[in-house]
């Protein structure tokens, strides 16, 4: 398994990046798949947990389909931004806390989501924790990046690269300053991703019957419903 980043370093990176966050919508590789992911939220979702919520973009969308939403993130600055951006949504709360340190009750959560965060976390540690906390019939919804280490892995790039250029020109974007760009570039230098094979082996071990799917823009999704 690829070496994981030091969580203190991850927190510091996103403290820097989140300082520049604005509430206005802009297209990116993660929110491109929000609608796809939201279709898997349980119909009667009492409690949803968004892991690594950042400034709360997906948490706010979860709030439209859930009675109560909690967003967790290591970065206090991200959490403060999320609270500021979510003032109109009384059913969303945020915690600046490591998800691995929170003592969830068994079978207490209807939905866990995580977007572009799990590559920072040891899957062998977090998956059993989430499974225990998930109610029967509850759902795990993940979107993350993977390591392209075989020739066939690059085939989607034939469409993803030109489509990415097109969307960057036609979808809403905000102008980022140099400091923000450098902060993200520095963070990305230390990102480490698992291959499709490694991911599927881990998910099949802990989450039998999962739905694993490769998407454009260097993403995969994982959806798993806990047996009732």
Buried (B, 14 or more C-beta within 10 A) or exposed (E): EEEBBEEEEBBBBBBBBBBBBEEEEEEBBBBBBBEBBBEBBBEEBBBBBBBBBBBBBBBBBBBEBBEBBBBBBBBBBBBBBBBEBBEEBEBBBBBBBBBEEBEBEEBBBBBBBBBBBBBBBEBEEBBEBBBBBBBEBBBBBBBBBBBBEEEEBEEBBEEBEEBBEEBEEEEEBEEBEEEBEEBBEEBEEBBEBBBBEBBBEBBEEBBEEBEBEBBBBBBBBBBBBBEE
